[in-house]
């Protein structure tokens, strides 16, 4: 089902709408946000200079540091009394990034999430269990209101207590699961430990997963435990831009449709800032062209992807972004080689004897980097020859993919840490010595 007519506009119609909204947004932030006005004047650009979509690149970038420098409300474009909701990041690496919403912003957010939920097959017939944490994190509230607007029954179970989550799934006949990919796999793992077969004893037919990268290998792993007929789609967003609802996969699985009547995308070279052709892989930059409370201009997401503009088989004409292959700030430089966690995950999930959980450790010995990958076995084995074979196969595949050697540490089942929210896979210990 296509939720909104804006999802099927012609390219000319979409660009006309985008330009009108871009011009209005730039003029508004120039007038109302002193920090933006100073940045624009420093770049030698005025609102009157934005005469076409190509003029977008004249505007300066916005980064997470800008949000921290103006903490908490310095980038808001409306009076405080017009802000009806505040969310914020965890702030684990400094001051949190704070976002504010007007009533209109909340309506737009809800509509955007309704669109991506429909793309993934959701309908008012579904009972949707939301296993994201409710609180300052935007994920749970975004999916909650978007699915509720469609008419789905909401089970706001939040995170934690996997046994109770499974009880709700059984008792309420949950048909739609909202979770991170890693927690969806964790729930299946706990189900099997408790004698529950997710394929036959639960009613889940749709999984709307987000907040983490969903690789093809992880999607296959989810199908293996939840069932081949379960509709699994990934959705994308971040609190700074709005929350979930920026883009989402349809059932064609050929990229995530961007709600580009609200979010204007670009691809740049993350090192030079140069705008790249859409089909080239680079850092995603988003401009919010309809938000009232916090309309960010050319926000650098740090996510690595590329864009496709040809119409989709699903009938939507909106631009699609490839599932991100990683983040430019999550990229590890190991002995001069760029390493993304997603590359390692692909290898781990391709080895039948290994489970989906892994940890990447980078250390420095002398003047050289050392890469170690901890992975779990699916089942215990006392055969040294078998362990050696699995280790060698994993190490060999990683070397082909990464172009460098890594140490493999095989762990017993259920050894590595499990995550109910976004998984933390990397330990970079080089700066700690």
TAKASUL-V196938 format. One record per residue. N is the residue number from 0. RES is the residue in three letters. D_FIRST is the distance of its C-alpha to the first C-alpha in Angstrom with 2 decimals. Layout:
n | res | d_first
N | RES | D_FIRST
N | RES | D_FIRST
This chain:
n | res | d_first
0 | UNK | 0.00
1 | UNK | 3.81
2 | UNK | 6.19
3 | UNK | 9.36
4 | UNK | 11.27
5 | UNK | 13.38
6 | UNK | 11.03
7 | UNK | 12.01
8 | UNK | 15.66
9 | UNK | 18.46
10 | UNK | 20.70
11 | UNK | 23.43
12 | UNK | 21.41
13 | UNK | 20.20
14 | UNK | 23.79
15 | UNK | 25.28
16 | UNK | 23.16
17 | UNK | 24.02
18 | UNK | 27.69
19 | UNK | 27.98
20 | UNK | 26.54
21 | UNK | 28.61
22 | UNK | 31.76
23 | UNK | 31.30
24 | UNK | 30.65
25 | UNK | 33.67
26 | UNK | 35.90
27 | UNK | 34.92
28 | UNK | 35.60
29 | UNK | 38.79
30 | UNK | 39.99
31 | UNK | 38.96
32 | UNK | 39.10
33 | UNK | 42.65
34 | UNK | 41.70
35 | UNK | 39.23
36 | UNK | 41.76
37 | UNK | 44.39
38 | UNK | 42.17
39 | UNK | 41.32
40 | UNK | 44.95
41 | UNK | 46.01
42 | UNK | 43.79
43 | UNK | 45.25
44 | UNK | 42.04
45 | UNK | 41.37
46 | UNK | 38.29
47 | UNK | 39.78
48 | UNK | 39.61
49 | UNK | 35.80
50 | UNK | 35.55
51 | UNK | 32.81
52 | UNK | 30.13
53 | UNK | 32.79
54 | UNK | 34.97
55 | UNK | 32.74
56 | UNK | 34.89
57 | UNK | 37.94
58 | UNK | 36.76
59 | UNK | 37.92
60 | UNK | 35.72
61 | UNK | 35.00
62 | UNK | 35.47
63 | UNK | 35.41
64 | UNK | 39.17
65 | UNK | 38.82
66 | UNK | 36.92
67 | UNK | 39.67
68 | UNK | 42.37
69 | UNK | 41.04
70 | UNK | 40.34
71 | UNK | 39.19
72 | UNK | 38.23
73 | UNK | 39.69
74 | UNK | 36.48
75 | UNK | 35.05
76 | UNK | 34.73
77 | UNK | 34.97
78 | UNK | 37.75
79 | UNK | 37.62
80 | UNK | 37.31
81 | UNK | 33.91
82 | UNK | 32.56
83 | UNK | 30.92
84 | UNK | 29.84
85 | UNK | 31.42
86 | UNK | 30.24
87 | UNK | 32.28
88 | UNK | 32.53
89 | UNK | 34.97
90 | UNK | 37.72
91 | UNK | 39.14
92 | UNK | 40.48
93 | UNK | 41.74
94 | UNK | 40.67
95 | UNK | 37.03
96 | UNK | 34.63
97 | UNK | 33.86
98 | UNK | 30.80
99 | UNK | 30.58
100 | UNK | 27.88
101 | UNK | 28.33
102 | UNK | 26.40
103 | UNK | 24.33
104 | UNK | 23.72
105 | UNK | 22.39
106 | UNK | 19.95
107 | UNK | 18.74
108 | UNK | 18.64
109 | UNK | 16.57
110 | UNK | 13.98
111 | UNK | 13.99
112 | UNK | 13.55
113 | UNK | 10.66
114 | UNK | 8.89
115 | UNK | 10.18
116 | UNK | 9.57
117 | UNK | 5.77
118 | UNK | 6.74
119 | UNK | 9.06
120 | UNK | 7.32
121 | UNK | 8.60
122 | UNK | 8.51
123 | UNK | 11.54
124 | UNK | 13.15
125 | UNK | 13.99
126 | UNK | 17.40
127 | UNK | 17.29
128 | UNK | 20.67
129 | UNK | 21.34
130 | UNK | 24.21
131 | UNK | 24.74
132 | UNK | 27.91
133 | UNK | 27.87
134 | UNK | 30.33
135 | UNK | 30.84
136 | UNK | 28.22
137 | UNK | 24.91
138 | UNK | 22.59
139 | UNK | 22.68
140 | UNK | 22.42
141 | UNK | 19.53
142 | UNK | 17.28
143 | UNK | 18.84
144 | UNK | 18.01
145 | UNK | 14.50
146 | UNK | 13.56
147 | UNK | 15.86
148 | UNK | 14.21
149 | UNK | 10.94
150 | UNK | 13.57
151 | UNK | 14.24
152 | UNK | 17.96
153 | UNK | 19.60
154 | UNK | 22.56
155 | UNK | 24.19
156 | UNK | 26.51
157 | UNK | 27.14
158 | UNK | 29.17
159 | UNK | 32.20
160 | UNK | 33.72
161 | UNK | 31.69
162 | UNK | 33.39
163 | UNK | 32.19
164 | UNK | 28.63
165 | UNK | 28.84
166 | UNK | 30.42
167 | UNK | 27.52
168 | UNK | 25.07
169 | UNK | 27.20
170 | UNK | 28.04
171 | UNK | 24.68
172 | UNK | 22.76
173 | UNK | 20.56
174 | UNK | 17.33
175 | UNK | 16.01
176 | UNK | 18.62
177 | UNK | 18.92
178 | UNK | 22.00
179 | UNK | 23.73
180 | UNK | 23.85
181 | UNK | 27.56
182 | UNK | 27.27
183 | UNK | 24.71
184 | UNK | 27.42
185 | UNK | 30.08
186 | UNK | 28.53
187 | UNK | 28.48
188 | UNK | 32.07
189 | UNK | 33.23
190 | UNK | 31.58
191 | UNK | 33.63
192 | UNK | 36.72
193 | UNK | 36.36
194 | UNK | 35.94
195 | UNK | 32.19
196 | UNK | 30.12
197 | UNK | 26.58
198 | UNK | 25.38
199 | UNK | 26.96
200 | UNK | 28.00
201 | UNK | 24.81
202 | UNK | 21.35
203 | UNK | 19.27
204 | UNK | 16.24
205 | UNK | 14.40
206 | UNK | 16.36
207 | UNK | 15.39
208 | UNK | 18.70
209 | UNK | 20.38
210 | UNK | 23.77
211 | UNK | 25.19
212 | UNK | 24.92
213 | UNK | 22.94
214 | UNK | 24.85
215 | UNK | 24.06
216 | UNK | 27.00
217 | UNK | 25.80
218 | UNK | 22.38
219 | UNK | 24.50
220 | UNK | 26.70
221 | UNK | 23.88
222 | UNK | 22.76
223 | UNK | 26.47
224 | UNK | 26.85
225 | UNK | 23.53
226 | UNK | 22.72
227 | UNK | 21.41
228 | UNK | 18.29
229 | UNK | 17.18
230 | UNK | 14.11
231 | UNK | 15.85
232 | UNK | 14.56
233 | UNK | 16.77
234 | UNK | 16.39
235 | UNK | 19.17
236 | UNK | 21.15
237 | UNK | 24.65
238 | UNK | 26.43
239 | UNK | 28.29
240 | UNK | 25.25
241 | UNK | 23.34
242 | UNK | 22.33
243 | UNK | 19.11
244 | UNK | 16.27
245 | UNK | 18.03
246 | UNK | 15.81
247 | UNK | 13.66
248 | UNK | 12.84
249 | UNK | 9.78
250 | UNK | 10.46
251 | UNK | 12.73
252 | UNK | 15.11
253 | UNK | 16.72
254 | UNK | 17.15
255 | UNK | 15.57
256 | UNK | 13.86
257 | UNK | 16.22
258 | UNK | 15.42
259 | UNK | 18.32
260 | UNK | 18.61
261 | UNK | 20.05
262 | UNK | 21.43
263 | UNK | 23.58
264 | UNK | 24.25
265 | UNK | 27.47
266 | UNK | 29.08
267 | UNK | 32.78
268 | UNK | 35.69
269 | UNK | 36.13
270 | UNK | 39.91
271 | UNK | 40.59
272 | UNK | 37.70
273 | UNK | 37.42
274 | UNK | 34.09
275 | UNK | 32.97
276 | UNK | 30.96
277 | UNK | 27.27
278 | UNK | 27.41
279 | UNK | 30.34
280 | UNK | 29.98
281 | UNK | 31.18
282 | UNK | 30.59
283 | UNK | 27.47
284 | UNK | 28.42
285 | UNK | 26.11
286 | UNK | 27.03
287 | UNK | 25.41
288 | UNK | 25.29
289 | UNK | 24.24
290 | UNK | 25.58
291 | UNK | 28.54
292 | UNK | 30.21
293 | UNK | 30.30
294 | UNK | 29.22
295 | UNK | 30.24
296 | UNK | 31.40
297 | UNK | 31.05
298 | UNK | 30.59
299 | UNK | 31.55
300 | UNK | 29.14
301 | UNK | 31.36
302 | UNK | 28.35
303 | UNK | 28.93
304 | UNK | 26.17
305 | UNK | 25.49
306 | UNK | 22.98
307 | UNK | 21.25
308 | UNK | 20.39
309 | UNK | 19.49
310 | UNK | 15.98
311 | UNK | 13.69
312 | UNK | 12.83
313 | UNK | 9.08
314 | UNK | 9.71
315 | UNK | 10.30
316 | UNK | 13.99
317 | UNK | 14.79
318 | UNK | 17.68
319 | UNK | 17.35
320 | UNK | 20.03
321 | UNK | 21.41
322 | UNK | 21.56
323 | UNK | 24.84
324 | UNK | 27.88
325 | UNK | 29.80
326 | UNK | 31.32
327 | UNK | 34.30
328 | UNK | 36.03
329 | UNK | 35.33
330 | UNK | 36.83
331 | UNK | 40.15
332 | UNK | 43.04
333 | UNK | 45.15
334 | UNK | 48.30
335 | UNK | 46.84
336 | UNK | 43.61
337 | UNK | 40.14
338 | UNK | 38.47
339 | UNK | 34.89
340 | UNK | 34.03
341 | UNK | 30.98
342 | UNK | 33.47
343 | UNK | 35.45
344 | UNK | 32.48
345 | UNK | 31.52
346 | UNK | 35.08
347 | UNK | 35.38
348 | UNK | 32.32
349 | UNK | 33.61
350 | UNK | 36.81
351 | UNK | 36.37
352 | UNK | 39.17
353 | UNK | 37.65
354 | UNK | 35.18
355 | UNK | 32.43
356 | UNK | 34.59
357 | UNK | 36.84
358 | UNK | 38.90
359 | UNK | 40.21
360 | UNK | 43.71
361 | UNK | 45.49
362 | UNK | 49.21
363 | UNK | 52.12
364 | UNK | 55.28
365 | UNK | 58.04
366 | UNK | 56.55
367 | UNK | 53.69
368 | UNK | 50.16
369 | UNK | 49.36
370 | UNK | 45.83
371 | UNK | 45.29
372 | UNK | 42.16
373 | UNK | 42.22
374 | UNK | 40.06
375 | UNK | 39.99
376 | UNK | 40.92
377 | UNK | 38.75
378 | UNK | 41.98
379 | UNK | 45.63
380 | UNK | 48.10
381 | UNK | 51.86
382 | UNK | 52.15
383 | UNK | 53.21
384 | UNK | 52.60
385 | UNK | 48.98
386 | UNK | 48.41
387 | UNK | 50.03
388 | UNK | 47.86
389 | UNK | 44.61
390 | UNK | 45.93
391 | UNK | 47.04
392 | UNK | 43.78
393 | UNK | 41.80
394 | UNK | 44.34
395 | UNK | 44.41
396 | UNK | 40.64
397 | UNK | 40.59
398 | UNK | 43.47
399 | UNK | 41.71
400 | UNK | 38.54
401 | UNK | 40.32
402 | UNK | 43.57
403 | UNK | 45.64
404 | UNK | 47.04
405 | UNK | 45.87
406 | UNK | 47.47
407 | UNK | 45.46
408 | UNK | 46.09
409 | UNK | 44.92
410 | UNK | 44.43
411 | UNK | 44.39
412 | UNK | 41.14
413 | UNK | 39.95
414 | UNK | 42.21
415 | UNK | 40.01
416 | UNK | 38.53
417 | UNK | 35.09
418 | UNK | 32.76
419 | UNK | 30.50
420 | UNK | 29.21
421 | UNK | 29.18
422 | UNK | 31.55
423 | UNK | 34.78
424 | UNK | 35.88
425 | UNK | 38.62
426 | UNK | 42.24
427 | UNK | 44.05
428 | UNK | 47.66
429 | UNK | 49.34
430 | UNK | 50.00
431 | UNK | 51.35
432 | UNK | 54.47
